[in-house]
Amino acid sequence: MAAPLIQNRPGRAIALKTGAIFLFMVMSALIKAASEYVPPGQAVFFRSFFAMPIIIGWLWQQGHLHDGFKANNILGHIWRGLFGTTAMALSFAGLALLPLPEVTAIGYATPMFTVLFAAIFLGEQVRLFRLSAVALGLVGVMVVLAPRISMDQGYSDAATFGALLILISAVLRAMVQIHVRKLVQTDSTSAIVFYFSLTATVVSLLSLPLGWIFPTPALAWTFPGFGIIGLVVCAGLIGGVAQIMITSSYRFGTVSMLAPFDYSSMIFATLIGWMVFGEIPTITILIGATLVIAGGVLIIWRERQLGLDRSKSKPSIAPAGSPN
């Protein structure tokens, strides 16, 4: 007998969700380590292309391969892919210019923009409480951005540009959330996962003339102890596994229960940034991230109170703070 689609196993759901977010942070660290040599478009290609075998194998094992290949709303998948691929490329470009904790903190703006866009494009009612939570979250984002915007603080123009890239990426990821909410009305989660990876792989190939590097024997082992190409290949494989884990987590727990664990990414980003890159988040970043997280948690709590359980329309695939 086939296992039920939804099982109430919160422990497993939380383990899968936090494990996936940790892997997304590891993926981001690999992309950041390779960013000096690998341009963002090529990083997106490797992230997407090498995730596809993992995703296809998972769909086959779950018996959903046919569903994964079946696309009812082709145009919707194309738009979701274009927005998502651009957001991913901007995130990867920002990773080369900013510390990992700062990228993560700015990325938390995505749920705030999602609430606003849901009201504008989907006609969802957004009352004063949620608007206040959104405002709190956006204030937190501005706190994080303030040193980058204030030129007298001594920060480089490159870092300011990186912060702008991550903010635009957060806006585009919010648009992705809106498209996913529309797509789930016509297409399965399996199809949404598969066709995003396919679209991102194809679209990222357009960046081929923009300075791609190729795996020659000398270059492949330039990075100490590992190849540069190996870093982005591993990023793709790890990203595919993380995508499957975060999707699977919603089989065992509700979206409203799991949503707050998105913010564990700040813990992982801080630890990885410190241990791997020697990055220590400033007090400003920590204060701003706290305000953004507070706004996000209030939105989650209010939606749960209002019975707006997103699991009825199936979740998106990436966590809020992930550059996926």
N, C-alpha and C positions, 0 to 999 in steps of 0.2 A: 504494500500500500504506500502511495506517495506521501511524503511528509507534508503537513499542512504548510501553507504559504506563510502564515504568521504564527509564531509561538511566543508565549510570554516567558522569556528567560532573560531577565534584566542583567544578570551577571555576565552572561555571554555577550549580550548586546554591548554593554559598556566596555568589555575587554576588546571586542572587535573594533569599536569606534576609537578608543584611545590608542590602540595598536596601529590603526590606520593613520591616525594623525601623526603619531611618532614617525611612521614610515614616510609620510609626506614631508616631514621636516628633514629626515635623512636625505630624501630625494632633492630637496631644495639645497641642502648643503653640498651635495655632489655637483649640482648645476652651478652653484656659486664657485666651487673649487675649480671647475673647468671654464668658467666664464672669461678668464683672461685670454683663452685661446679659441673657444668655441662661440660663435655668434648666436644670438638668441633664436633666430629662425632655425638653425641647425639643431640647437638644443630641443626645441619644440618637436622637430622631426624625430629625433631619437627617443624622446619621452613618449611620443605617440606610437611610433612604428613598433618599438620593442615591447610596448604594453599590449599590442594587439594579439600576439600568440597566447599570452597569459589570459586575456579576456575571452578569446575564442575557446581555449581549453576549458575554462570555467563554465562557459555557456553550454558546451558539449556535455560536461560532467553533470550539470544541473538539468539536462534535457531541454534547454531553452535555446538551442542553436538556431532552430527555425524561427523562433520569435525574435532573436537577435538580428537575423538577416531581413526580417520583414519590416519594411518602412512604409507606413501609410501616408505620412506627411513629409514628403521629400523636401519641400521648400522650408518647412520648419526645422528639419535637421540641418539644412545648409546654413540658415541664419544662426542657429544655435552654435554650429561649428565655427562660423566666421567670428562671432562675438567671443566664443570661448578660446579660439586659437589666438586671436589678437590679445586677449587678456593674459593668456599664458606667456606669449612672447614679451609683453610689457613687464610682466612679473619677473621673468628671467633676466631681462635687461636691468631692471631695478636691483636685482640681487647682486649684480656686479658692482653696483655703486653704493649700496647701503648695508649696514649690519643686518644680520638675519632677524634679530628681535625687532628692529625698527620696521622692517618689511612686514613682519607678522602683525605688528600693532596697527599700521596703516591699513592693512588688508581687512581688519575687523570692521572697516566702514561698509563692507559689502551688505550685511543685513540691514543697515540703516537705509541705504539706497534702495534695497529691495522693497522695504515697506513703502517708501515714497513712490516707487515705480508701480507697485501693485495697486496703489490708489489711483494713479494716473492712467495706467494702461489696462488694468483688469477691473477697475471700478470697485475695488475692495474698500469697505468703510474703515477709515483710520480716525479714531477718536482722540480726544485730548491727551489721554494717558499715554497712548503709543506715540503720539507726536512729541510729547515731552521726553519720552525715552529715546526717541530718534535724535532729538535736539541734544540730549545729554551725551549720546554716543558721538555725534558730530563735533561737539565741543572737545571731547577727548581726542578725536582725530586732529583737530586744529592745534591742540596742545602739543601733540607729537610733531606736527608739521611746523610749528612756530619757529623753532631754531633754524630750520632750513629756509624759511621765507625771509627771516630777518638777516639781511646780509652783513650786519655789523657784528654778528656772532662768530665770524671767522670760518664758517663752513664753506666748502668749495662749491662752485657752480655745478659741478658734476653730481654732488650729493643732492643738491636742490632739484636738479633734473630727475634724478633717480626717485626722489620722493613724489614728484609729479607723475612719473610713470606708474608708480604703484597705486596712486590715487585714481588715475584713469583706469587702471586695471580693475580696481574695486568697483568702479561704476559699471564697467563692461561685464564683470561677473554678476552684478546685480541684474543686468539685462538678460544674462544667461538664465538666472533663476526664473525670470518672468517667462522666457521661452520654454523652459522645462515644464513649468506649470501648465502651459498650453499643450505641449507635446504629450504629456501623460494622459490627456483626454483621448488621444487617438493611437498612441504607440506605447509599447511595453518599455519597462525600465531597461531590459536587455538590449533593445534596439537603440535606445538613447545612449547607453554606454558604448555600444559597438560603433555606431555611426559618428559619434563625436571623435573617437580615436581615428577612424578612417578619414573623416573630413580634416582633422588637424594634420594628419600625415600628408594628405594631398596639398592642402593650402600651404603648409610650411615649405614644401618643395619650391614654391615660388621665390623663396629667399635664396635659392641656390647661387645666383650670381653675386650675392652680397657677402662674399668672403668666407665661404665654407672651407673648412680644412678637411683633408683626406688622410686616411690612416696608412701612412707610409711606415715602414719598420722603425725608422729613426723617431718619427713624431709620436708613434703609438706608445712609446715608453719614456717620453720626456718627463711626465709627471712622476715624482719620486714614488717608487714602489708600486706604481700602477699606471696604466695608459690613460691619456686624456680621453681618448675615444672610449676606453673602458669605463670611465666615470659616467659618461652620458648614456652608455648602453645600460649600465647598472641602474641609473636614474629611471630609465624607461621600464625596466623589469620591476623595480621596486614600486614605481608609480602604478603599474598594472595590478600588482598584488594589493596595494593600499586601496585602489579603486574598488576591487572586489570585496575587500574586508569592510569598507564603509557601506557598500551597498548591502552586504550580507547582514550587517548589524541591524538593519531595519526589519529583518525577518523576526528578530527576537525582542525588539523593544520599540516603543512609540517614538515618533520624531520629537515630541515635546519633552520626553524624558532624556533623550540623547543629545538634544541641541546644546545644552550648557557645556558638554564635554568638548565642543569645538574649541573652547578657550584654553584647553590644556596645551594647545599649540604654543602659547607664549612660554610656558614652562620648558617645553622641549626646545623651542627656538633659543631661549636664554642659555640653557645648558650646552646645546650643541655649538652655539655661537661662541661661548666662553671657552669650551674645551678644544674646539677645532680651529677657530679663527682668532681667538683672543679678544673677542668682542664682549664688552660689559655694557649692558643697557644703562643709559643715564637716568637720573631721577625724573627728568621731564618725560622720557618715554614710558617709564613705569607709571607715572601719574596719569598720563594720557591713556595708556592701555587700560588702567583700572576704570577710568570713566567710560571708555568704550565698552568694556566688558559689562559694567553695571547697566548701561543702556541696553545692551543685547539681552542680558538676563531678564530685565524688566519686560522687554518685548515678548520674550519666550513665555514668561509667567502670565502676562496678560492674554496672550493668544490661547494659552491653556485654559485660563479662566473663561474665555469666550467660546471655548470649544472649537477653536480653529485649528484642528489637528491636521497638520500638513500630510500626515501619512495617508489620508484619504485620497490625496492627489499624487502620491508617491514623491519621495524626496529627490533632491538633486544629488549629484555624485561627489561633489567636493566640499570639504569643510570650509568654513568662512575664512579662516586665516591661511589657507593653503593657496600657493600660486599655481593651482592645477587647472 
